[in-house]
Amino acid sequence: MKTENNHEVVKRICTFLANYTTALLGCGASCIRAKRNVNRMAEALGVTTNMIMLPNNVDISVWDSDHRHSYHQTVAINHRHNSFSINTQLSSLSWKIYEKQITFSEAEVEFERIVATRAINKWLVMLLVAAANASFCRLFGGDFVSMGIVAFATLVGYYLKIILLDARFDTRATFMCCSFLSAVIGTAGYVFSLGTTPEIALGTSVLYLIPGIPYINSVSDMIEGFHLHAFSRFVGALILTACIAIGMTGAFYIMNITLF
């Protein structure tokens, strides 16, 4: 798309790219993916960009092809739920623009449709997470009784997580409460002498809370040179992990469980 030295067009492109970047980062994408997607679209739209990605904001400047008109925006990142679906759709949109499959106006409409995509049904996700966590238990050597304990602990803990997050409860406190509740249920193998692998049931009962995506993205950002983002994501994930540990410790204390 040619800007034709039109400041209004440059403004539209800058606004679009800024909102696109914040949406992509907010749904769990790494910084390098956001940078590559934006550069790809900027090339196709005939503009030059300079972007600074901070932990909570994106600062972007856009120039036309002659560097006679520019526009600058700072937009806050909307930290929504991690979504591979939105992530994939936004990346696909960048390729559609690059390959001239759609016009810029059509891309703006498509972007609004993508960010308005409803999340997968949370109750279905809860069931799938319970099945996945029970599978982890089996993978680590747990018996079928332990798998049942883990599945139930995950269902109850995840249900509590849904309730608390919907009520806008603090995320860190939510992780502590869910970890505590799941770990208490996970001690059933010890308390009632159920199964032959109670320690595996207890250890895997809180795995659904582990913030894997922030850990992975922090490593990716560190390798690619986005050190501020990498440090922010790593510390955030570390704090949530500490909250999980605190919840488990409280469960051990309440249920009088001694592993050593």
N, C-alpha and C positions, 0 to 999 in steps of 0.2 A: 504493500500500500504506500503510495507516495504522499508525503506530507505537504508538498508544494508550498513550503515556507508558511504554512498555516498554523498559527499559534493554537487555535482551538483544537485542531486535529492532534497536535503534539500533546495538548492537555488531556484529551480523551485517551490517548495511548498511555500516557503516564499514569492516569487514574486506573486504567484497566490493568496495567502491569503491576502496580502497587497492590491492588486488591487481589490479583491473581497470586502474587507471592505470599501475601499474608494468609490467604486461604490454604495454599499448598503447605506452608510451614505449620499452620494450625492443625492440619489433619494428620501430622506425623511424618512429613517428608524431610529428607536431609537437606542441608544447605546447598550441596553441590547439585542436587537435582533441581532445586529452585533456580539456581544460577544458570544452569544449562538450558532449562526450559525458557526462561526469560530472554536469554541471549538469542536463542533460536527464533523466538517470536519477534524480537526487536530487529533482527536481520531481515526477516520477511516483511516487516512493516516499514522498513527503510529508515530506521532511527538508530541513534546511539544511546546506550544507557550506562549509567554508573550507579551501583547499588551497594548499600551497606546494610547488612542483616544483623540486627541486635537481638538479644534474647526476647524482648517484648515488642520491638518495633522494626519496621523496614523503612529505610530512607533511600529514595530513588530519584534520580534526575534523568530526564530524557531530552535529547537534542535532535533537531531535524537533520537531514542529510548534509545541509550546508553549514550547520552549527550557527545559524542565525537566530533561531528560536529555541527556547528551552522551557522546561517546566519541572518543578520539584515538588515532591510530596513525602510526608512522613506519616505512615499509617500503623496503627497498633495491630499486633497479631492477635487474632481471635483464637485462643487455645481451646478448640473444641475436641471432641472425642477423636481418637485415632481412627482413620477410615482408609483402608486400602482401596475401596471402591472409588471414593472421591479423588484420592491420590492418582489412581490410574486414569480416571476420566479427565482430570486436569492435564496430565501429561499427554494424553491422546489429543486434547484440544490444541496443545502447543504444536504438535505435528501437523494437525489439520491446517493451522495457520501457515506454518512453514511450507507446506506442500500446496498452498493456494487452493485447498479444497473448499474453504469457506471465506467469505468476506469478513472484514473487521467488524462490521455491524452485526453480522450473524454470529461472530465469535463472542461478542458482548452478551447477546441473548443466550447463547449456549452456556456461557460462564454462569449467568444467573440461575439457569436451570440446574447446573451441576451443584452449586453451593447450596441450593435449596433441597437437594436430595435428602430424603428421610433416611434416618439410620435404620439398620436392620433391626427387626423386632427384638427388643431387649430380652423378652422371655425365651425366645428361640435361642438367642446368644447364651443365656444362662444355662439352658439344657446342653448346648454344645460345649460350653466351658466345663461343665461338670463331667461330661463324657471324656473330654480331653485330659482333664486332671486325673480321672480314674485310670486313663491309659498311661499317664506318666507313672502312676503308682505301680502298674503292672510292669512297665519298662524298667523300673528300678528294682524289680524282684518281689513286689508285693503280691500276696495271694488274693483270691477273689473276695474274701471277707474284707480285707483291707481296701480293696477297690470300692466296695459298697460304702464303707465308712468315709472314704475320700470323696466319693460322689455326693453323698449327703452333706458332708461338711462344706463342700464347694457350693452346693445349691443354697444352703442356708446363708453362708457368708456372702455370696454374690447377690442374693436377694436383699440382704441388709445394705450392701453397697449401692444397689439401685435406689433404695428408699432414701438413704442419707444423701447421695449425690443429687437426687431429684429435689431434695429439701435444701440444696445448696449448702450442705454441711462442709466444713473444712476438709479438704482432700486428705491431709495428713492424719487428722483424727479419724476419718473414715477408714483409712488403711489399718490403723491401730485396732479399731473396733472390729473390723471384719477379720483381721488376723487372729485376734483374741477369740472370737466366737468359733471360727473354723478350727483353731487349734484345740479348743476345749472339746469340740465334737470329735476331733481327731484322736483324742486320748482314750476314746471308747475301747480300743483294743487292749489298752493297759488296764483300765478300770474294770471292764467286764470279762477280761481274758478271752477276747475274741480274736480268732485267727492266729497265724504263726508269725506274722510280720507286723506287729503293732508299731514298731519304730518307723517303718517305711510309711505307714498310713499317717502317722503324726507328721513326719517330715514333708510329705507331699501335699498335705491338706491345705497349705497356704500358697502353693506354687502359682495359682491363678492370679495372685496379686503382684508377682514379680514384674517390675517395669522394664520389660525386655527391649521394647522399641526405643526408649530414651537412651539406654545403654548402647545399643547398636548404633544409633545416630550420633552419639557423642564420639564414638570411635571413628566413624566415617568423617565427621566434621573435623576432628583432630588431624586425621591423615590429609585431608584436603586443605588444611590451613585456616579453617574457621574456628580459631581457638577460643574465642569468647563464647560462641554458641556451644562448642564442645564442653567447655568447663561448666556452663550454666546447665546444660542437659545432664551432665554427669552428676553434678551436685544435687540437682533435683531428684534424679533417680536414686542417689545414695540416701537422701533424706527419707524417701518412701521405703527403701529397703530397711532403714533403721526403724521406721515405724512398724513394719512387719515384724521385725525382731522383738521390739518392745511388746507388741501384742502377744507374740508367742511366749515370751518370758512370763508375762502376766498369767497366761493359761497354765504354764508349768507350775507356777507358784500356787495358783488357786486349786489345781488338781493334784498337787503334791507329787509331781512327776520328777524323778531324778534319773537322768540318762547316764551319768558317770558315777 
